[in-house]
Structures are given as structure tokens and as C-alpha cells.
């Protein structure tokens, strides 16, 4: 029988071995929710849900604040091509709800203070697995066969996009990164989160339970591997 997980944080920072476990827990939770709601595209295009549930889950596991953010993004389509996701200034000004916003992306960020005092930004995006479908839905070609399921590392350790990809895009040129936050987008994202608070509480608890159960199985597997071989 599975014991109830503790409400206190489990890790100060997520070990590398657990990143795919968390990714799977979030993806399976939101896939199940989309299927239950009969969403025509499933979880494709639901970056807001992934960012909100992911930020809440990581905050719960670590006890460290993670926040969902929104803005523009560059998708590496392979063959030196890309797709830009960037809401127009007019759309951002006129949008009253997140559902009124077009061409935006959501992800997760957290600031960690290092021992020497300087700050490093951790970037997490659990939706890269959907990029090919998203690009195809916009009638564009996707050639990148070695695409990861998620992005998760300190920002200064992630290779930035080629300059040609972001040339002329103000937010991208300023950030020199694959994503750039836009305040109006993040405001609408957080308003969306507040208006569906109960739903996101349930989804986060479901994701945490999936993670905890996987953690127990992983612990059992590692413990059995550590056991000395029995005499024949």
C-alpha cells in the first residue's frame, strides 16, 4: 500500500535522474485530463497548463519558488529553419483573457542564488515534445529528428538560438534565448490560473501522486540493483 506523500519538500533541487520522472508525471496527468475533456488536439497547444502545473509541482517538490511565465519563443525546426511564436503588440493590448491571445508560449522559470551570491535562472519547458505537431498545424515543415521532450537547465548552460533566427525580433534579440517573457502575456497567464484555481489544484495533486508512485518504484529498482548477488 502506498503511503501518503509528505507535504514538506522532498528535494532542495531536482536530481538529474528524476527529471524524466517528473516530465512523465506531468505529461501523463495532462494527457489524461485532455482525454477526459475530449479536447480535439489533446495537449498540443496547452503550454499554459503545462507551465502552471509544472511550476506548482516543482515548487511543491523542492520548496523553492518556480513561476509560470509567458511570452514569445523560437522553435528550431531543423535544416537551419525556425518558427517564431510572438504575439503582436496590438493583440497583447486588446486581449482581455489568455484565450484571446494569439501566438504566445508559456514555460517555467526559477531564480537560484549561488554560494558566491550571483543569481542563476533555471528554465523548464515540458512542451517541446509537441513542437513538431504545433509546427505542422501551422502548415510549416519540421525537420528536427533529434528533438528533446523537454528543456530543463540553467539558462547560461543552454546553447542560445542562432543570431539569424532572432534577428529583428526585439524581445528575442534582448534575451538572446529561445524564449522571452512579455509582461502582458504573463499577466493574462496568471489571471487564467486564478480563474481555474480548483482545477489546477487537482491537476497538481494528481501529478504529485504519479511522481511519488514512480519515485517509490525507482527506489525499489535501485535498491534491488544494490543488493549483493546471492550464492548459487
C-alpha positions in Angstrom: 0.0 0.0 0.0 1.3 3.4 -1.0 1.9 5.8 1.9 0.6 9.3 1.7 3.4 11.7 0.5 4.7 14.2 2.9 3.6 17.8 2.5 7.2 19.0 3.1 9.6 19.4 0.2 11.3 16.2 -1.0 14.4 17.8 -2.6 16.1 21.1 -2.4 16.9 20.8 -6.1 15.8 18.1 -8.5 18.4 15.4 -9.2 19.1 14.8 -12.9 17.8 11.2 -12.6 14.3 12.5 -11.6 13.8 15.0 -14.4 12.3 12.4 -16.8 10.2 11.0 -14.0 8.7 14.5 -13.3 8.3 15.1 -17.0 6.4 11.9 -17.4 4.1 12.6 -14.4 3.1 16.0 -15.7 2.6 14.8 -19.3 0.5 11.8 -18.2 -1.6 13.9 -15.9 -2.4 16.5 -18.5 -2.9 13.8 -21.3 -5.5 12.1 -19.1 -7.2 15.4 -18.4 -7.3 16.3 -22.1 -8.7 12.9 -22.9 -11.4 13.2 -20.3 -12.4 16.7 -21.6 -12.3 15.4 -25.2 -10.0 18.2 -26.4 -9.7 17.8 -30.2 -6.0 18.5 -30.3 -5.3 16.8 -26.9 -2.5 18.6 -25.1 -1.0 20.2 -28.2 -1.2 24.0 -27.6 -1.8 23.6 -23.9 1.5 25.2 -22.9 -0.2 27.3 -20.2 -1.5 24.2 -18.4 2.0 22.6 -18.5 3.6 25.7 -17.2 1.1 26.2 -14.4 1.0 22.6 -13.2 4.8 22.2 -13.7 5.6 25.3 -11.7 3.3 24.2 -8.9 4.7 20.7 -8.8 8.3 21.8 -8.8 7.6 24.3 -6.0 5.9 21.6 -4.0 8.7 19.1 -4.5 11.6 21.4 -3.8 10.1 24.1 -1.5 11.7 26.6 -3.9 9.6 29.1 -5.8 9.0 28.3 -9.5 6.8 30.6 -11.6 4.9 30.1 -14.9 5.8 32.8 -17.4 4.5 33.6 -20.9 5.8 35.5 -24.0 7.5 34.7 -27.2 9.6 31.7 -28.4 11.7 30.3 -31.2 11.1 26.7 -32.4 14.1 25.1 -34.0 12.6 23.2 -37.0 15.9 21.8 -38.2 17.7 22.4 -41.5 18.6 25.9 -40.4 14.9 26.9 -40.2 12.7 28.1 -37.4 9.3 29.2 -36.4 8.7 32.3 -34.4 5.9 32.4 -31.8 5.4 36.1 -30.8 2.1 37.9 -30.2 1.6 41.2 -31.9 1.6 44.4 -29.8 -2.0 45.1 -30.8 -3.1 41.6 -29.8 -1.4 41.9 -26.4 -3.1 45.3 -25.9 -6.6 44.2 -26.9 -6.6 40.7 -25.2 -8.7 40.6 -22.1 -8.2 36.8 -21.5 -5.5 34.3 -22.3 -7.9 32.7 -24.8 -7.9 36.0 -26.7 -4.1 35.9 -27.1 -2.5 34.5 -30.2 1.0 33.2 -30.9 2.2 33.0 -27.4 4.2 30.4 -25.4 4.4 29.5 -21.7 7.2 27.9 -19.7 8.7 27.9 -16.2 11.5 29.8 -14.6 13.1 29.9 -11.1 15.9 32.0 -9.7 18.6 30.3 -7.7 21.1 32.2 -5.6 24.5 30.6 -5.8 27.1 30.2 -3.0 29.1 33.2 -4.3 26.0 35.4 -4.3 25.2 35.6 -8.0 21.8 34.5 -9.3 21.2 31.9 -12.0 17.9 31.4 -13.8 16.6 27.8 -14.2 14.4 27.3 -17.3 12.0 24.4 -17.6 9.7 23.7 -20.6 7.7 20.4 -20.6 6.1 21.0 -24.0 9.0 20.6 -26.5 7.5 17.1 -27.4 4.6 18.9 -29.0 6.7 21.3 -31.2 6.6 19.1 -34.3 2.8 18.8 -34.2 2.4 22.5 -33.5 4.6 23.5 -36.4 2.8 21.1 -38.8 -0.6 22.6 -37.6 0.7 25.9 -38.9 1.5 24.4 -42.3 5.2 24.5 -41.8 7.9 21.9 -42.2 9.7 20.3 -39.2 13.0 18.5 -40.0 14.4 18.1 -36.5 14.6 14.4 -35.8 16.6 14.6 -32.6 14.3 16.9 -30.7 14.1 16.5 -26.9 10.9 16.0 -25.0 11.6 18.9 -22.7 14.1 21.7 -21.9 15.5 21.9 -18.4 18.7 23.5 -17.3 20.2 26.8 -16.1 19.8 29.4 -18.8 23.5 30.1 -19.0 24.1 26.4 -19.9 21.7 26.2 -22.7 23.0 26.9 -26.2 21.3 30.1 -27.5 19.5 30.2 -30.9 21.4 31.3 -34.0 21.5 35.0 -34.5 19.7 34.6 -37.8 16.7 33.1 -36.0 16.1 36.1 -33.8 17.3 39.0 -35.9 14.8 41.8 -35.9 12.7 40.4 -33.1 13.0 42.9 -30.3 12.3 40.6 -27.3 14.4 37.8 -28.7 17.4 40.0 -29.5 17.2 41.4 -26.0 17.0 38.0 -24.3 19.4 36.1 -26.7 17.4 33.0 -25.8 14.8 30.6 -27.1 12.1 32.3 -25.0 11.4 35.8 -23.8 8.9 37.0 -21.3 6.3 39.6 -22.1 4.6 41.2 -19.1 1.2 41.4 -20.7 1.3 37.7 -21.6 2.4 36.6 -18.1 -0.4 38.8 -16.6 -3.0 37.0 -18.7 -1.5 33.6 -17.9 -1.7 34.2 -14.1 -5.3 35.5 -14.5 -6.2 32.3 -16.3 -4.6 30.3 -13.4 -6.6 32.2 -10.8 -9.8 31.7 -12.6 -9.3 27.9 -12.7 -7.7 27.5 -9.2 -9.6 24.4 -8.1 -8.8 22.6 -11.4 -5.1 23.4 -11.1 -5.0 22.2 -7.5 -6.5 18.9 -8.6 -4.1 18.5 -11.6 -1.1 19.3 -9.4 -2.1 16.8 -6.8 -2.6 14.2 -9.4 0.8 14.9 -10.9 2.4 14.8 -7.5 0.8 11.4 -6.8 2.0 10.0 -10.1 5.5 11.3 -9.4 5.5 9.9 -5.8 4.4 6.5 -7.0 7.1 6.5 -9.7 9.7 7.6 -7.1 8.8 4.5 -4.9 9.2 2.2 -7.9 12.5 3.8 -8.8 13.7 3.4 -5.2 12.8 -0.3 -5.2 14.6 -0.8 -8.5 17.8 0.9 -7.3 17.6 -0.9 -4.0 17.4 -4.3 -5.7 20.3 -3.5 -8.0 22.4 -2.6 -5.0 21.8 -5.9 -3.3 24.8 -8.3 -3.5 24.2 -11.4 -5.6 23.0 -14.5 -3.7 25.2 -17.6 -3.6 24.2 -20.2 -6.1 
